Amino acid sequence: MSRYTLVYGLRLVPDHSVKSVEGATLTLADGTTAGVTLHTIDGTIPQLRRALDRSLDAFFDLLPGAAEDDIEAFGD
């Protein structure tokens, strides 16, 4: 089974208080850098939970290279 490190960040702020969102940068073990795309979702707490669940599901559905045993063990 493939192993990964998931880099993820969340911060909840009041509606209409975000002026901009800047990308984050990772420095990898070999010294290279990689960007992390940051996303925003607006709504009530129940709406945010549903949207985050859908967003995470979509992320993993689009991820190439998932082994069949990973999908069978952890997929819905």
Order of alpha helices (4+ residues) and beta strands (2+ residues): beta-beta-alpha-alpha
